[in-house]
Amino acid sequence: MQPYVPDALPLTELDYRLLLPLVGQANAALARYDGLLAGIPNPAVMLSPLTTQEAVLSSKIEGTQATVDEVLEQEAGLLKEGEKYKDIQEISNYRKALFAARQHLEVYPIRLSFVRELHRILLDSVRGQDKTPGEFRRDQNWIGRPGCTIEQATFVPPNPLQLPNFLKAWEQYLNSDDMDFLIQTAVVHAQFELLHPFKDGNGRIGRILIPLFLYQKRALSQPMFYLSEYLENHRDEYYQRLKAISASKDWNGWIAFFLRATIEQAAQNIRRVEAIKALYDEMKVAIQETTHSQYSIHLLDAIFSKPIFRLSDLAHQLTADFGIHDKTAPALLRQLRDAGILRELQPGSGRRAATLCFPRLVNLAEGKEVM
């Protein structure tokens, strides 16, 4: 099988009679979601569970098996090292890459050097760390069943000697304007996947780029529109649509799939964000009534950003960030536990602090009752 030669961008032969009705629906759905997003104070805190869920689902597409609550439990020190520990570390790295990207885009646009830095964060100290993190590949690779030869491969990415030129063309397209930003987003993601520029981690980096590109295009007020839930639920079609581009240049089929994904995921994201916002508003009142503390809003933000935690860790964070007295902070968290807002997952023992959780938020992030 010969290495894939990517199509020149922008694409010139799309079926707009097929795509434009979907473009209109997808733009409207995304605008409704962003209208809700724009009205949320401090969305990076309030919606941090959605970022964790995205990291879990995008990594799950690549074979990891951890859940949102397991990631949060590991970060609180409850899970010991093992096979799942490696999965969780990959997910944590994905979140770190998302957070780093958000800070970068406040000042700079997406560039190839930025993509390499995301990749370095993604593969730091996990499986794949031996596959040149932060560096584009210099060897020919291919995709197929384990152990297959290049002749037996289902897909052979571009020749590494030509890859730098193809990547430069992709970067130029990414920083240009096409007919519609959602069509352009679909093309940016697919072309990146087909270039397959890294030895490992291409799918996750490609999915991270979706909200980042929409944010750069000012289609989002925050880079927080995550598609991995839909792509995981339609994993076979996701891969088939990408493969059809290289096999038969079926860009129309891929873009239509991507637009339908945007429509459905926007509706799901709206439902979840509304539920999280309602919980936040409810807890704002409940925590104030429980503690009668001037620090109640800081407590609220703390348990939203870290819904499973060691009591001593979160108390220390509250003291460091907001100047709450080092004896007041743990007392306030115990009040929330005694009121049933927080639940004790592991009691304190000796010098080990108790581990608490905010179960209603974890359940919302998982989409089901897990606590």
Rosetta blueprint (number, residue, H / E / L):
1 M L
2 Q L
3 P L
4 Y L
5 V L
6 P L
7 D L
8 A L
9 L L
10 P L
11 L L
12 T L
13 E L
14 L L
15 D L
16 Y H
17 R H
18 L H
19 L H
20 L H
21 P H
22 L H
23 V H
24 G H
25 Q H
26 A H
27 N H
28 A H
29 A H
30 L H
31 A H
32 R H
33 Y H
34 D H
35 G H
36 L H
37 L H
38 A H
39 G L
40 I L
41 P L
42 N L
43 P H
44 A H
45 V H
46 M H
47 L L
48 S H
49 P H
50 L H
51 T H
52 T H
53 Q H
54 E H
55 A H
56 V H
57 L H
58 S H
59 S H
60 K H
61 I H
62 E L
63 G L
64 T L
65 Q L
66 A L
67 T L
68 V H
69 D H
70 E H
71 V H
72 L H
73 E H
74 Q H
75 E H
76 A L
77 G L
78 L L
79 L L
80 K L
81 E L
82 G L
83 E H
84 K H
85 Y H
86 K H
87 D H
88 I H
89 Q H
90 E H
91 I H
92 S H
93 N H
94 Y H
95 R H
96 K H
97 A H
98 L H
99 F H
100 A H
101 A H
102 R H
103 Q H
104 H H
105 L H
106 E L
107 V L
108 Y L
109 P L
110 I L
111 R L
112 L H
113 S H
114 F H
115 V H
116 R H
117 E H
118 L H
119 H H
120 R H
121 I H
122 L H
123 L L
124 D L
125 S L
126 V L
127 R L
128 G L
129 Q L
130 D L
131 K L
132 T L
133 P L
134 G L
135 E L
136 F L
137 R L
138 R L
139 D L
140 Q L
141 N L
142 W L
143 I E
144 G L
145 R L
146 P L
147 G L
148 C L
149 T L
150 I H
151 E H
152 Q H
153 A L
154 T L
155 F E
156 V L
157 P L
158 P L
159 N L
160 P L
161 L L
162 Q L
163 L H
164 P H
165 N H
166 F H
167 L H
168 K H
169 A H
170 W H
171 E H
172 Q H
173 Y H
174 L H
175 N L
176 S L
177 D L
178 D L
179 M L
180 D L
181 F H
182 L H
183 I H
184 Q H
185 T H
186 A H
187 V H
188 V H
189 H H
190 A H
191 Q H
192 F H
193 E H
194 L H
195 L H
196 H L
197 P L
198 F L
199 K L
200 D L
201 G L
202 N H
203 G H
204 R H
205 I H
206 G H
207 R H
208 I H
209 L H
210 I H
211 P H
212 L H
213 F H
214 L H
215 Y H
216 Q H
217 K L
218 R L
219 A L
220 L L
221 S L
222 Q L
223 P L
224 M L
225 F L
226 Y L
227 L L
228 S H
229 E H
230 Y H
231 L H
232 E H
233 N H
234 H L
235 R H
236 D H
237 E H
238 Y H
239 Y H
240 Q H
241 R H
242 L H
243 K H
244 A H
245 I H
246 S H
247 A H
248 S H
249 K L
250 D L
251 W H
252 N H
253 G H
254 W H
255 I H
256 A H
257 F H
258 F H
259 L H
260 R H
261 A H
262 T H
263 I H
264 E H
265 Q H
266 A H
267 A H
268 Q H
269 N H
270 I H
271 R H
272 R H
273 V H
274 E H
275 A H
276 I H
277 K H
278 A H
279 L H
280 Y H
281 D H
282 E H
283 M H
284 K H
285 V H
286 A H
287 I H
288 Q H
289 E H
290 T H
291 T H
292 H L
293 S L
294 Q L
295 Y L
296 S H
297 I H
298 H H
299 L H
300 L H
301 D H
302 A H
303 I H
304 F H
305 S H
306 K L
307 P L
308 I E
309 F E
310 R E
311 L H
312 S H
313 D H
314 L H
315 A H
316 H H
317 Q H
318 L H
319 T H
320 A H
321 D H
322 F H
323 G L
324 I L
325 H L
326 D L
327 K L
328 T H
329 A H
330 P H
331 A H
332 L H
333 L H
334 R H
335 Q H
336 L H
337 R H
338 D H
339 A L
340 G L
341 I L
342 L L
343 R E
344 E E
345 L E
346 Q E
347 P L
348 G L
349 S E
350 G L
351 R L
352 R E
353 A L
354 A L
355 T E
356 L E
357 C E
358 F L
359 P H
360 R H
361 L H
362 V H
363 N H
364 L H
365 A H
366 E H
367 G L
368 K L
369 E L
370 V L
371 M L
